[in-house]
Amino acid sequence: MSDILDKLNSLKENVIKLNEKIDSTNLENKLLKNQQSQLVSEKSELIKKNETAKSHLRALLERIDNIKDYGKD
């Protein structure tokens, strides 16, 4: 009888540890999802800034070319 109780207690402890691990993993998963969401937003903002910078650079290079062409006349 004592052997069965020991096994049940051991099983109970294992279930408790497993539940703690599940809680910990769920929290980690939630935090990682939040981090991923923030990184996706940041990436989107950086892509927009990059496109804006490209546009400004193209406009600047076009103005430089126009100035060069103007001097050739």
C-alpha positions in Angstrom: 0.0 0.0 0.0 2.8 2.4 0.9 4.4 1.7 -2.5 1.2 2.7 -4.3 1.0 5.9 -2.2 4.6 6.8 -3.0 3.9 6.3 -6.7 0.8 8.4 -6.5 2.7 11.2 -4.7 5.4 11.0 -7.2 2.9 11.2 -10.0 1.2 14.2 -8.3 4.6 16.0 -8.1 5.3 15.3 -11.7 1.9 16.6 -12.7 2.5 19.8 -10.7 5.9 20.3 -12.3 4.4 19.7 -15.7 1.7 22.3 -15.0 4.3 24.8 -13.9 6.3 24.1 -17.1 3.1 24.5 -19.2 2.4 27.9 -17.5 6.0 29.0 -18.0 5.9 27.9 -21.7 2.6 29.7 -22.2 4.0 32.9 -20.7 7.2 32.6 -22.9 5.0 32.0 -26.0 2.9 35.1 -25.2 6.0 37.3 -24.7 7.5 36.0 -27.9 4.3 36.7 -29.9 4.3 40.3 -28.5 7.9 40.7 -29.5 7.3 39.3 -32.9 4.4 41.7 -33.4 6.6 44.7 -32.3 9.3 43.5 -34.7 6.9 43.2 -37.6 5.7 46.8 -36.9 9.2 48.1 -36.7 10.1 46.3 -39.9 7.2 47.9 -41.7 8.2 51.4 -40.4 11.8 50.8 -41.5 10.7 49.7 -45.0 8.6 52.9 -45.3 11.5 55.1 -44.1 13.8 53.3 -46.6 11.4 53.9 -49.5 11.1 57.5 -48.5 14.9 57.8 -48.4 15.2 56.1 -51.8 12.7 58.5 -53.3 14.5 61.6 -51.9 17.8 60.2 -53.1 16.5 59.6 -56.6 15.0 63.1 -56.7 18.4 64.5 -55.6 20.3 62.6 -58.2 17.9 63.7 -60.8 18.4 67.3 -59.8 22.2 66.8 -60.0 21.8 65.4 -63.5 19.7 68.3 -64.5 22.3 70.7 -63.2 25.0 68.9 -65.1 22.9 68.9 -68.3 22.1 72.6 -67.8 25.8 73.4 -67.8 26.4 71.6 -71.1 24.3 74.1 -73.1 
